[in-house]
Amino acid sequence: MTQILVLAFVGFWLLRKKLKGTSHISLDTDWFYRKPADAVRYSFVHIPNKLFGLTEKTTLRATQKLSEMAKNPIKYMLPSSAFEGHPIKSDDFIAPLGSALVFILLGFIVMSLFVLL
């Protein structure tokens, strides 16, 4: 082991002038992906981020309006002329289960189409 270490030291000592190196500018391979990185980051990070933010705001506004409508769905399901001058009370009228499920399904379909567009 000592012989290997001594011979390695002698080899480095004899070739130390070659190990000094020369000063020059080298073109590294990272230049090719560093230069367009800002444009790629903008198109693949910032634009989708803004798009998702806009979608989130729009979805929140739509769900707020739907929740306002859901407070009294009978008002929107039945004609308004039948209840003119009379307040609509949800306790007095119980819609069949099928119409409630259709209303919920329609809401999910509208929201999914709204989110996909």
A tleap script that builds the chain and sets N, CA, C and O, in Angstrom:
source leaprc.protein.ff14SB
mol = sequence {
  NMET THR GLN ILE LEU VAL LEU ALA PHE VAL
  GLY PHE TRP LEU LEU ARG LYS LYS LEU LYS
  GLY THR SER HIE ILE SER LEU ASP THR ASP
  TRP PHE TYR ARG LYS PRO ALA ASP ALA VAL
  ARG TYR SER PHE VAL HIE ILE PRO ASN LYS
  LEU PHE GLY LEU THR GLU LYS THR THR LEU
  ARG ALA THR GLN LYS LEU SER GLU MET ALA
  LYS ASN PRO ILE LYS TYR MET LEU PRO SER
  SER ALA PHE GLU GLY HIE PRO ILE LYS SER
  ASP ASP PHE ILE ALA PRO LEU GLY SER ALA
  LEU VAL PHE ILE LEU LEU GLY PHE ILE VAL
  MET SER LEU PHE VAL LEU CLEU
}
set mol.1.N position { 0.825 -1.179 0.000 }
set mol.1.CA position { 0.000 0.000 0.000 }
set mol.1.C position { 0.879 1.257 0.000 }
set mol.1.O position { 0.569 2.246 -0.663 }
set mol.2.N position { 1.969 1.197 0.748 }
set mol.2.CA position { 2.884 2.334 0.798 }
set mol.2.C position { 3.531 2.554 -0.566 }
set mol.2.O position { 3.726 3.695 -0.984 }
set mol.3.N position { 3.862 1.471 -1.258 }
set mol.3.CA position { 4.470 1.590 -2.588 }
set mol.3.C position { 3.493 2.272 -3.553 }
set mol.3.O position { 3.897 3.126 -4.343 }
set mol.4.N position { 2.235 1.904 -3.494 }
set mol.4.CA position { 1.246 2.520 -4.391 }
set mol.4.C position { 1.131 4.014 -4.098 }
set mol.4.O position { 1.078 4.827 -5.020 }
set mol.5.N position { 1.091 4.374 -2.818 }
set mol.5.CA position { 0.977 5.780 -2.456 }
set mol.5.C position { 2.218 6.572 -2.861 }
set mol.5.O position { 2.102 7.705 -3.330 }
set mol.6.N position { 3.405 5.987 -2.685 }
set mol.6.CA position { 4.652 6.676 -3.049 }
set mol.6.C position { 4.726 6.845 -4.555 }
set mol.6.O position { 5.086 7.923 -5.028 }
set mol.7.N position { 4.396 5.814 -5.323 }
set mol.7.CA position { 4.448 5.923 -6.787 }
set mol.7.C position { 3.395 6.905 -7.307 }
set mol.7.O position { 3.646 7.613 -8.282 }
set mol.8.N position { 2.244 6.957 -6.681 }
set mol.8.CA position { 1.238 7.939 -7.073 }
set mol.8.C position { 1.746 9.350 -6.797 }
set mol.8.O position { 1.544 10.250 -7.613 }
set mol.9.N position { 2.408 9.555 -5.647 }
set mol.9.CA position { 2.966 10.862 -5.320 }
set mol.9.C position { 4.037 11.255 -6.328 }
set mol.9.O position { 4.069 12.400 -6.777 }
set mol.10.N position { 4.915 10.323 -6.688 }
set mol.10.CA position { 5.977 10.606 -7.665 }
set mol.10.C position { 5.358 10.956 -9.010 }
set mol.10.O position { 5.817 11.879 -9.683 }
set mol.11.N position { 4.312 10.222 -9.411 }
set mol.11.CA position { 3.647 10.518 -10.695 }
set mol.11.C position { 3.040 11.908 -10.704 }
set mol.11.O position { 3.182 12.639 -11.684 }
set mol.12.N position { 2.376 12.279 -9.645 }
set mol.12.CA position { 1.812 13.627 -9.560 }
set mol.12.C position { 2.901 14.686 -9.518 }
set mol.12.O position { 2.755 15.757 -10.106 }
set mol.13.N position { 4.007 14.385 -8.813 }
set mol.13.CA position { 5.097 15.353 -8.710 }
set mol.13.C position { 5.736 15.594 -10.070 }
set mol.13.O position { 6.069 16.732 -10.400 }
set mol.14.N position { 5.912 14.544 -10.863 }
set mol.14.CA position { 6.528 14.694 -12.180 }
set mol.14.C position { 5.585 15.390 -13.177 }
set mol.14.O position { 6.044 16.084 -14.085 }
set mol.15.N position { 4.278 15.204 -13.007 }
set mol.15.CA position { 3.318 15.781 -13.954 }
set mol.15.C position { 2.598 17.011 -13.397 }
set mol.15.O position { 1.538 17.377 -13.904 }
set mol.16.N position { 3.142 17.646 -12.383 }
set mol.16.CA position { 2.454 18.765 -11.740 }
set mol.16.C position { 2.299 19.969 -12.662 }
set mol.16.O position { 1.339 20.725 -12.517 }
set mol.17.N position { 3.220 20.167 -13.609 }
set mol.17.CA position { 3.086 21.284 -14.540 }
set mol.17.C position { 1.918 21.061 -15.509 }
set mol.17.O position { 1.280 22.016 -15.953 }
set mol.18.N position { 1.652 19.812 -15.825 }
set mol.18.CA position { 0.513 19.504 -16.703 }
set mol.18.C position { -0.815 19.687 -15.967 }
set mol.18.O position { -1.833 19.982 -16.593 }
set mol.19.N position { -0.812 19.515 -14.649 }
set mol.19.CA position { -2.035 19.627 -13.867 }
set mol.19.C position { -2.432 21.076 -13.605 }
set mol.19.O position { -3.553 21.346 -13.174 }
set mol.20.N position { -1.508 22.016 -13.866 }
set mol.20.CA position { -1.798 23.423 -13.610 }
set mol.20.C position { -2.955 23.906 -14.472 }
set mol.20.O position { -3.794 24.672 -13.997 }
set mol.21.N position { -3.016 23.495 -15.673 }
set mol.21.CA position { -4.093 23.888 -16.571 }
set mol.21.C position { -3.828 25.201 -17.262 }
set mol.21.O position { -2.862 25.896 -16.945 }
set mol.22.N position { -4.676 25.539 -18.196 }
set mol.22.CA position { -4.556 26.792 -18.929 }
set mol.22.C position { -5.862 27.571 -18.752 }
set mol.22.O position { -6.938 26.996 -18.586 }
set mol.23.N position { -5.729 28.872 -18.793 }
set mol.23.CA position { -6.931 29.691 -18.653 }
set mol.23.C position { -7.552 29.929 -20.034 }
set mol.23.O position { -6.914 30.480 -20.931 }
set mol.24.N position { -8.761 29.519 -20.177 }
set mol.24.CA position { -9.515 29.735 -21.409 }
set mol.24.C position { -11.013 29.671 -21.086 }
set mol.24.O position { -11.410 29.162 -20.038 }
set mol.25.N position { -11.816 30.184 -21.980 }
set mol.25.CA position { -13.276 30.175 -21.791 }
set mol.25.C position { -13.819 28.929 -22.476 }
set mol.25.O position { -13.585 28.686 -23.660 }
set mol.26.N position { -14.534 28.171 -21.710 }
set mol.26.CA position { -15.126 26.966 -22.293 }
set mol.26.C position { -16.644 27.118 -22.354 }
set mol.26.O position { -17.255 27.723 -21.473 }
set mol.27.N position { -17.226 26.575 -23.377 }
set mol.27.CA position { -18.671 26.595 -23.534 }
set mol.27.C position { -19.217 25.318 -22.924 }
set mol.27.O position { -19.025 24.225 -23.457 }
set mol.28.N position { -19.895 25.471 -21.809 }
set mol.28.CA position { -20.437 24.302 -21.136 }
set mol.28.C position { -21.740 23.873 -21.801 }
set mol.28.O position { -22.397 24.649 -22.493 }
set mol.29.N position { -22.081 22.639 -21.572 }
set mol.29.CA position { -23.308 22.130 -22.186 }
set mol.29.C position { -24.561 22.672 -21.496 }
set mol.29.O position { -25.647 22.602 -22.072 }
set mol.30.N position { -24.441 23.206 -20.285 }
set mol.30.CA position { -25.627 23.749 -19.629 }
set mol.30.C position { -26.087 25.054 -20.260 }
set mol.30.O position { -27.193 25.513 -19.975 }
set mol.31.N position { -25.271 25.663 -21.109 }
set mol.31.CA position { -25.654 26.885 -21.786 }
set mol.31.C position { -26.879 26.653 -22.652 }
set mol.31.O position { -27.731 27.533 -22.775 }
set mol.32.N position { -26.972 25.472 -23.253 }
set mol.32.CA position { -28.054 25.185 -24.191 }
set mol.32.C position { -29.415 25.098 -23.505 }
set mol.32.O position { -30.431 25.354 -24.151 }
set mol.33.N position { -29.473 24.753 -22.239 }
set mol.33.CA position { -30.767 24.725 -21.563 }
set mol.33.C position { -30.939 25.877 -20.570 }
set mol.33.O position { -32.048 26.117 -20.093 }
set mol.34.N position { -29.851 26.594 -20.253 }
set mol.34.CA position { -29.993 27.754 -19.363 }
set mol.34.C position { -30.579 28.950 -20.087 }
set mol.34.O position { -31.388 29.678 -19.511 }
set mol.35.N position { -30.194 29.172 -21.325 }
set mol.35.CA position { -30.648 30.350 -22.059 }
set mol.35.C position { -32.150 30.327 -22.330 }
set mol.35.O position { -32.807 31.338 -22.083 }
set mol.36.N position { -32.728 29.239 -22.821 }
set mol.36.CA position { -34.187 29.263 -23.049 }
set mol.36.C position { -35.002 28.914 -21.800 }
set mol.36.O position { -36.220 28.758 -21.898 }
set mol.37.N position { -34.372 28.787 -20.641 }
set mol.37.CA position { -35.090 28.372 -19.427 }
set mol.37.C position { -36.162 29.381 -19.026 }
set mol.37.O position { -37.231 28.982 -18.565 }
set mol.38.N position { -35.904 30.683 -19.190 }
set mol.38.CA position { -36.899 31.685 -18.807 }
set mol.38.C position { -38.153 31.602 -19.678 }
set mol.38.O position { -39.276 31.693 -19.182 }
set mol.39.N position { -37.942 31.428 -20.977 }
set mol.39.CA position { -39.096 31.320 -21.879 }
set mol.39.C position { -39.887 30.043 -21.611 }
set mol.39.O position { -41.118 30.053 -21.639 }
set mol.40.N position { -39.185 28.953 -21.355 }
set mol.40.CA position { -39.859 27.687 -21.060 }
set mol.40.C position { -40.598 27.787 -19.726 }
set mol.40.O position { -41.727 27.312 -19.609 }
set mol.41.N position { -39.974 28.395 -18.730 }
set mol.41.CA position { -40.618 28.554 -17.426 }
set mol.41.C position { -41.867 29.419 -17.551 }
set mol.41.O position { -42.891 29.121 -16.937 }
set mol.42.N position { -41.788 30.491 -18.343 }
set mol.42.CA position { -42.942 31.366 -18.508 }
set mol.42.C position { -44.090 30.627 -19.195 }
set mol.42.O position { -45.246 30.752 -18.791 }
set mol.43.N position { -43.763 29.853 -20.241 }
set mol.43.CA position { -44.833 29.194 -20.991 }
set mol.43.C position { -45.380 27.958 -20.298 }
set mol.43.O position { -46.541 27.609 -20.511 }
set mol.44.N position { -44.588 27.287 -19.478 }
set mol.44.CA position { -45.060 26.064 -18.829 }
set mol.44.C position { -45.390 26.228 -17.355 }
set mol.44.O position { -45.959 25.316 -16.756 }
set mol.45.N position { -45.050 27.367 -16.750 }
set mol.45.CA position { -45.363 27.565 -15.331 }
set mol.45.C position { -46.284 28.768 -15.141 }
set mol.45.O position { -47.352 28.638 -14.542 }
set mol.46.N position { -45.884 29.935 -15.643 }
set mol.46.CA position { -46.646 31.149 -15.376 }
set mol.46.C position { -47.985 31.176 -16.110 }
set mol.46.O position { -49.000 31.538 -15.515 }
set mol.47.N position { -48.008 30.804 -17.373 }
set mol.47.CA position { -49.263 30.816 -18.128 }
set mol.47.C position { -50.261 29.811 -17.558 }
set mol.47.O position { -51.409 30.187 -17.324 }
set mol.48.N position { -49.878 28.525 -17.316 }
set mol.48.CA position { -50.861 27.626 -16.680 }
set mol.48.C position { -51.265 28.078 -15.279 }
set mol.48.O position { -52.407 27.867 -14.871 }
set mol.49.N position { -50.347 28.695 -14.537 }
set mol.49.CA position { -50.684 29.188 -13.203 }
set mol.49.C position { -51.756 30.275 -13.286 }
set mol.49.O position { -52.706 30.272 -12.503 }
set mol.50.N position { -51.608 31.197 -14.225 }
set mol.50.CA position { -52.615 32.231 -14.413 }
set mol.50.C position { -53.936 31.629 -14.884 }
set mol.50.O position { -55.008 32.059 -14.458 }
set mol.51.N position { -53.854 30.637 -15.764 }
set mol.51.CA position { -55.059 29.981 -16.263 }
set mol.51.C position { -55.788 29.264 -15.137 }
set mol.51.O position { -57.011 29.360 -15.036 }
set mol.52.N position { -55.059 28.550 -14.292 }
set mol.52.CA position { -55.682 27.855 -13.170 }
set mol.52.C position { -56.244 28.851 -12.158 }
set mol.52.O position { -57.290 28.595 -11.562 }
set mol.53.N position { -55.572 29.973 -11.957 }
set mol.53.CA position { -56.087 31.005 -11.058 }
set mol.53.C position { -57.390 31.600 -11.568 }
set mol.53.O position { -58.325 31.819 -10.798 }
set mol.54.N position { -57.448 31.862 -12.868 }
set mol.54.CA position { -58.676 32.378 -13.473 }
set mol.54.C position { -59.797 31.352 -13.374 }
set mol.54.O position { -60.943 31.699 -13.087 }
set mol.55.N position { -59.461 30.083 -13.614 }
set mol.55.CA position { -60.462 29.019 -13.504 }
set mol.55.C position { -60.962 28.903 -12.080 }
set mol.55.O position { -62.156 28.702 -11.858 }
set mol.56.N position { -60.061 29.026 -11.106 }
set mol.56.CA position { -60.459 28.945 -9.704 }
set mol.56.C position { -61.399 30.083 -9.331 }
set mol.56.O position { -62.411 29.852 -8.670 }
set mol.57.N position { -61.080 31.312 -9.746 }
set mol.57.CA position { -61.940 32.447 -9.443 }
set mol.57.C position { -63.312 32.286 -10.084 }
set mol.57.O position { -64.336 32.560 -9.459 }
set mol.58.N position { -63.324 31.839 -11.337 }
set mol.58.CA position { -64.593 31.656 -12.040 }
set mol.58.C position { -65.418 30.557 -11.391 }
set mol.58.O position { -66.633 30.694 -11.244 }
set mol.59.N position { -64.770 29.473 -11.003 }
set mol.59.CA position { -65.481 28.374 -10.356 }
set mol.59.C position { -66.033 28.804 -9.011 }
set mol.59.O position { -67.154 28.437 -8.660 }
set mol.60.N position { -65.266 29.575 -8.251 }
set mol.60.CA position { -65.753 30.056 -6.963 }
set mol.60.C position { -66.953 30.985 -7.128 }
set mol.60.O position { -67.904 30.917 -6.350 }
set mol.61.N position { -66.909 31.850 -8.139 }
set mol.61.CA position { -68.057 32.725 -8.392 }
set mol.61.C position { -69.283 31.911 -8.793 }
set mol.61.O position { -70.393 32.185 -8.336 }
set mol.62.N position { -69.080 30.907 -9.652 }
set mol.62.CA position { -70.208 30.082 -10.106 }
set mol.62.C position { -70.787 29.268 -8.951 }
set mol.62.O position { -72.005 29.130 -8.844 }
set mol.63.N position { -69.931 28.732 -8.092 }
set mol.63.CA position { -70.452 27.963 -6.959 }
set mol.63.C position { -71.156 28.873 -5.960 }
set mol.63.O position { -72.107 28.446 -5.305 }
set mol.64.N position { -70.716 30.092 -5.835 }
set mol.64.CA position { -71.404 31.030 -4.949 }
set mol.64.C position { -72.799 31.319 -5.483 }
set mol.64.O position { -73.764 31.349 -4.720 }
set mol.65.N position { -72.910 31.533 -6.797 }
set mol.65.CA position { -74.226 31.778 -7.383 }
set mol.65.C position { -75.108 30.538 -7.284 }
set mol.65.O position { -76.306 30.645 -7.022 }
set mol.66.N position { -74.514 29.354 -7.496 }
set mol.66.CA position { -75.294 28.127 -7.369 }
set mol.66.C position { -75.739 27.887 -5.935 }
set mol.66.O position { -76.836 27.377 -5.705 }
set mol.67.N position { -74.909 28.245 -4.978 }
set mol.67.CA position { -75.316 28.075 -3.583 }
set mol.67.C position { -76.439 29.043 -3.227 }
set mol.67.O position { -77.310 28.711 -2.423 }
set mol.68.N position { -76.427 30.231 -3.817 }
set mol.68.CA position { -77.538 31.158 -3.618 }
set mol.68.C position { -78.817 30.584 -4.214 }
set mol.68.O position { -79.891 30.704 -3.626 }
set mol.69.N position { -78.698 29.956 -5.390 }
set mol.69.CA position { -79.862 29.330 -6.011 }
set mol.69.C position { -80.323 28.118 -5.214 }
set mol.69.O position { -81.519 27.828 -5.168 }
set mol.70.N position { -79.402 27.413 -4.593 }
set mol.70.CA position { -79.744 26.189 -3.868 }
set mol.70.C position { -80.447 26.483 -2.546 }
set mol.70.O position { -81.034 25.581 -1.948 }
set mol.71.N position { -80.399 27.715 -2.087 }
set mol.71.CA position { -81.102 28.045 -0.853 }
set mol.71.C position { -82.608 27.860 -1.013 }
set mol.71.O position { -83.301 27.475 -0.071 }
set mol.72.N position { -83.106 28.140 -2.224 }
set mol.72.CA position { -84.520 27.966 -2.491 }
set mol.72.C position { -84.690 27.502 -3.939 }
set mol.72.O position { -85.053 28.306 -4.798 }
set mol.73.N position { -84.436 26.221 -4.227 }
set mol.73.CA position { -84.506 25.751 -5.611 }
set mol.73.C position { -85.911 25.714 -6.183 }
set mol.73.O position { -86.080 25.715 -7.402 }
set mol.74.N position { -86.919 25.682 -5.325 }
set mol.74.CA position { -88.288 25.626 -5.815 }
set mol.74.C position { -88.617 26.903 -6.574 }
set mol.74.O position { -89.398 26.880 -7.525 }
set mol.75.N position { -88.034 27.994 -6.166 }
set mol.75.CA position { -88.246 29.274 -6.839 }
set mol.75.C position { -87.810 29.208 -8.303 }
set mol.75.O position { -88.406 29.864 -9.157 }
set mol.76.N position { -86.774 28.420 -8.597 }
set mol.76.CA position { -86.250 28.322 -9.956 }
set mol.76.C position { -86.849 27.148 -10.723 }
set mol.76.O position { -86.848 27.146 -11.954 }
set mol.77.N position { -87.364 26.145 -10.001 }
set mol.77.CA position { -87.928 24.968 -10.672 }
set mol.77.C position { -89.386 25.178 -11.081 }
set mol.77.O position { -89.837 24.611 -12.076 }
set mol.78.N position { -90.114 25.978 -10.330 }
set mol.78.CA position { -91.526 26.211 -10.623 }
set mol.78.C position { -91.711 27.594 -11.217 }
set mol.78.O position { -90.896 28.483 -10.971 }
set mol.79.N position { -92.764 27.793 -11.992 }
set mol.79.CA position { -92.993 29.127 -12.575 }
set mol.79.C position { -93.247 30.166 -11.486 }
set mol.79.O position { -93.862 29.880 -10.458 }
set mol.80.N position { -92.768 31.352 -11.733 }
set mol.80.CA position { -92.907 32.409 -10.731 }
set mol.80.C position { -94.332 32.931 -10.648 }
set mol.80.O position { -94.709 33.517 -9.633 }
set mol.81.N position { -95.138 32.733 -11.697 }
set mol.81.CA position { -96.504 33.255 -11.673 }
set mol.81.C position { -97.368 32.526 -10.652 }
set mol.81.O position { -98.356 33.084 -10.174 }
set mol.82.N position { -97.014 31.290 -10.309 }
set mol.82.CA position { -97.810 30.534 -9.350 }
set mol.82.C position { -97.630 31.059 -7.940 }
set mol.82.O position { -98.490 30.843 -7.086 }
set mol.83.N position { -96.522 31.750 -7.681 }
set mol.83.CA position { -96.237 32.204 -6.326 }
set mol.83.C position { -96.174 33.729 -6.213 }
set mol.83.O position { -95.519 34.254 -5.313 }
set mol.84.N position { -96.833 34.426 -7.098 }
set mol.84.CA position { -96.793 35.886 -7.030 }
set mol.84.C position { -97.458 36.375 -5.755 }
set mol.84.O position { -98.597 36.017 -5.456 }
set mol.85.N position { -96.753 37.177 -5.027 }
set mol.85.CA position { -97.282 37.738 -3.805 }
set mol.85.C position { -97.226 36.810 -2.617 }
set mol.85.O position { -97.535 37.232 -1.502 }
set mol.86.N position { -96.845 35.564 -2.810 }
set mol.86.CA position { -96.764 34.610 -1.707 }
set mol.86.C position { -95.307 34.225 -1.509 }
set mol.86.O position { -94.627 33.861 -2.468 }
set mol.87.N position { -94.822 34.302 -0.280 }
set mol.87.CA position { -93.442 33.841 -0.052 }
set mol.87.C position { -93.349 32.324 -0.217 }
set mol.87.O position { -94.257 31.588 0.170 }
set mol.88.N position { -92.278 31.889 -0.774 }
set mol.88.CA position { -92.081 30.460 -1.002 }
set mol.88.C position { -91.403 29.875 0.221 }
set mol.88.O position { -90.331 30.327 0.623 }
set mol.89.N position { -92.016 28.890 0.799 }
set mol.89.CA position { -91.455 28.217 1.964 }
set mol.89.C position { -91.119 26.790 1.563 }
set mol.89.O position { -91.954 26.066 1.022 }
set mol.90.N position { -89.905 26.408 1.832 }
set mol.90.CA position { -89.492 25.064 1.434 }
set mol.90.C position { -90.111 23.991 2.315 }
set mol.90.O position { -90.140 22.822 1.930 }
set mol.91.N position { -90.607 24.364 3.492 }
set mol.91.CA position { -91.227 23.375 4.369 }
set mol.91.C position { -92.601 22.952 3.866 }
set mol.91.O position { -93.052 21.844 4.154 }
set mol.92.N position { -93.268 23.823 3.117 }
set mol.92.CA position { -94.616 23.524 2.639 }
set mol.92.C position { -94.618 22.619 1.416 }
set mol.92.O position { -95.638 21.996 1.119 }
set mol.93.N position { -93.531 22.535 0.719 }
set mol.93.CA position { -93.504 21.791 -0.535 }
set mol.93.C position { -92.318 20.844 -0.524 }
set mol.93.O position { -91.183 21.266 -0.300 }
set mol.94.N position { -92.574 19.581 -0.762 }
set mol.94.CA position { -91.500 18.595 -0.822 }
set mol.94.C position { -91.480 18.029 -2.239 }
set mol.94.O position { -92.413 17.349 -2.666 }
set mol.95.N position { -90.407 18.322 -2.950 }
set mol.95.CA position { -90.285 17.830 -4.315 }
set mol.95.C position { -89.960 16.345 -4.305 }
set mol.95.O position { -89.329 15.863 -3.365 }
set mol.96.N position { -90.379 15.610 -5.330 }
set mol.96.CA position { -90.021 14.198 -5.407 }
set mol.96.C position { -88.503 14.029 -5.494 }
set mol.96.O position { -87.786 14.936 -5.916 }
set mol.97.N position { -88.038 12.865 -5.091 }
set mol.97.CA position { -86.602 12.600 -5.063 }
set mol.97.C position { -85.988 12.676 -6.453 }
set mol.97.O position { -84.847 13.111 -6.608 }
set mol.98.N position { -86.734 12.260 -7.454 }
set mol.98.CA position { -86.214 12.278 -8.827 }
set mol.98.C position { -85.891 13.675 -9.297 }
set mol.98.O position { -84.852 13.889 -9.921 }
set mol.99.N position { -86.759 14.634 -9.013 }
set mol.99.CA position { -86.493 16.003 -9.472 }
set mol.99.C position { -85.308 16.609 -8.727 }
set mol.99.O position { -84.559 17.397 -9.304 }
set mol.100.N position { -85.127 16.256 -7.464 }
set mol.100.CA position { -83.955 16.745 -6.727 }
set mol.100.C position { -82.674 16.167 -7.308 }
set mol.100.O position { -81.680 16.878 -7.455 }
set mol.101.N position { -82.694 14.871 -7.642 }
set mol.101.CA position { -81.510 14.252 -8.239 }
set mol.101.C position { -81.215 14.824 -9.611 }
set mol.101.O position { -80.050 15.010 -9.961 }
set mol.102.N position { -82.242 15.107 -10.397 }
set mol.102.CA position { -82.034 15.719 -11.713 }
set mol.102.C position { -81.415 17.103 -11.542 }
set mol.102.O position { -80.510 17.476 -12.289 }
set mol.103.N position { -81.892 17.854 -10.573 }
set mol.103.CA position { -81.344 19.188 -10.321 }
set mol.103.C position { -79.875 19.103 -9.920 }
set mol.103.O position { -79.058 19.890 -10.396 }
set mol.104.N position { -79.538 18.167 -9.060 }
set mol.104.CA position { -78.147 17.994 -8.626 }
set mol.104.C position { -77.274 17.531 -9.783 }
set mol.104.O position { -76.172 18.045 -9.973 }
set mol.105.N position { -77.756 16.563 -10.556 }
set mol.105.CA position { -76.999 16.066 -11.710 }
set mol.105.C position { -76.792 17.157 -12.740 }
set mol.105.O position { -75.706 17.281 -13.306 }
set mol.106.N position { -77.817 17.943 -12.987 }
set mol.106.CA position { -77.689 19.054 -13.923 }
set mol.106.C position { -76.643 20.061 -13.429 }
set mol.106.O position { -75.867 20.601 -14.217 }
set mol.107.N position { -76.636 20.301 -12.130 }
set mol.107.CA position { -75.628 21.206 -11.577 }
set mol.107.C position { -74.219 20.686 -11.768 }
set mol.107.O position { -73.320 21.449 -12.119 }
set mol.108.N position { -74.011 19.383 -11.539 }
set mol.108.CA position { -72.682 18.803 -11.753 }
set mol.108.C position { -72.272 18.845 -13.218 }
set mol.108.O position { -71.109 19.107 -13.527 }
set mol.109.N position { -73.203 18.592 -14.112 }
set mol.109.CA position { -72.877 18.620 -15.542 }
set mol.109.C position { -72.508 20.040 -15.968 }
set mol.109.O position { -71.530 20.240 -16.688 }
set mol.110.N position { -73.282 21.013 -15.530 }
set mol.110.CA position { -72.987 22.406 -15.896 }
set mol.110.C position { -71.633 22.823 -15.330 }
set mol.110.O position { -70.846 23.465 -16.025 }
set mol.111.N position { -71.354 22.466 -14.075 }
set mol.111.CA position { -70.079 22.841 -13.484 }
set mol.111.C position { -68.905 22.144 -14.174 }
set mol.111.O position { -67.864 22.765 -14.389 }
set mol.112.N position { -69.056 20.874 -14.520 }
set mol.112.CA position { -67.953 20.179 -15.196 }
set mol.112.C position { -67.712 20.772 -16.576 }
set mol.112.O position { -66.558 20.933 -16.974 }
set mol.113.N position { -68.757 21.099 -17.311 }
set mol.113.CA position { -68.568 21.749 -18.614 }
set mol.113.C position { -67.940 23.122 -18.439 }
set mol.113.O position { -67.096 23.530 -19.237 }
set mol.114.N position { -68.344 23.823 -17.413 }
set mol.114.CA position { -67.796 25.144 -17.156 }
set mol.114.C position { -66.311 25.080 -16.823 }
set mol.114.O position { -65.536 25.924 -17.271 }
set mol.115.N position { -65.915 24.086 -16.043 }
set mol.115.CA position { -64.511 23.934 -15.664 }
set mol.115.C position { -63.681 23.469 -16.851 }
set mol.115.O position { -62.546 23.916 -17.020 }
set mol.116.N position { -64.219 22.587 -17.669 }
set mol.116.CA position { -63.463 22.074 -18.813 }
set mol.116.C position { -63.255 23.131 -19.883 }
set mol.116.O position { -62.255 23.092 -20.598 }
set mol.117.N position { -64.166 24.062 -20.004 }
set mol.117.CA position { -64.014 25.102 -21.020 }
set mol.117.C position { -63.144 26.184 -20.448 }
set mol.117.O position { -62.870 27.177 -21.122 }
savepdb mol mol.pdb
quit
